[in-house]
């Protein structure tokens, strides 16, 4: 059995992630995630004064880096 969870082992992610949740998934600090979001390096949307990371675009970005 593999120690690395597969995509079928994980609960589905919501369409939008909070910046702290995205940071947790990426293994970076909250401060770094907010810095990347402000620099346009994370795919974000602003709703109701809050900043969210677009999950589908984040996953595509991560998969593109891993390829």
C-alpha positions as CSV (number, residue, x, y, z in Angstrom):
1,X,0.0,0.0,0.0
2,X,1.3,3.4,-0.9
3,X,2.0,6.0,1.7
4,X,1.0,8.8,-0.7
5,X,-2.8,9.3,-0.9
6,X,-4.2,9.2,-4.4
7,X,-6.8,11.6,-5.7
8,X,-9.5,8.9,-4.9
9,X,-8.5,8.9,-1.2
10,X,-9.1,12.6,-0.7
11,X,-12.3,14.4,-0.1
12,X,-13.3,16.6,-3.1
13,X,-12.2,20.2,-2.8
14,X,-14.6,23.1,-3.0
15,X,-14.5,25.4,-6.1
16,X,-12.9,28.2,-4.1
17,X,-10.4,27.8,-1.3
18,X,-9.5,30.3,1.4
19,X,-5.9,31.6,1.1
20,X,-4.9,29.9,4.4
21,X,-6.4,26.5,3.2
22,X,-4.6,26.8,-0.1
23,X,-1.4,27.5,1.8
24,X,-1.9,24.4,3.9
25,X,-2.5,22.3,0.8
26,X,0.6,23.7,-0.9
27,X,2.8,23.3,2.3
28,X,3.6,27.0,2.5
29,X,3.0,29.7,5.1
30,X,-0.1,31.8,5.2
31,X,2.1,34.9,4.7
32,X,3.7,33.4,1.6
33,X,0.3,32.5,0.2
34,X,-1.0,36.0,0.6
35,X,2.2,37.4,-0.9
36,X,1.9,35.1,-3.9
37,X,-1.8,36.0,-4.3
38,X,-1.0,39.7,-4.2
39,X,1.8,39.2,-6.8
40,X,-0.7,37.3,-9.1
41,X,1.2,34.1,-8.7
42,X,-1.8,32.3,-7.3
43,X,-5.1,32.2,-9.2
44,X,-7.5,34.3,-7.0
45,X,-10.9,35.8,-7.1
46,X,-12.3,38.5,-4.7
47,X,-15.8,37.9,-3.4
48,X,-17.4,40.1,-0.8
49,X,-14.1,41.7,0.2
50,X,-12.4,38.3,0.7
51,X,-9.8,36.7,-1.4
52,X,-10.2,33.1,-2.6
53,X,-8.0,30.8,-4.6
54,X,-9.7,29.1,-7.6
55,X,-9.2,25.4,-7.0
56,X,-9.3,24.2,-10.6
57,X,-6.7,26.7,-11.7
58,X,-4.5,26.0,-8.7
59,X,-4.6,22.3,-9.4
60,X,-3.8,22.9,-13.1
61,X,-0.9,25.1,-12.1
62,X,0.5,22.6,-9.7
63,X,0.1,19.7,-12.2
64,X,1.8,21.8,-14.9
65,X,4.8,22.4,-12.5
66,X,4.9,18.7,-11.7
67,X,4.9,17.6,-15.3
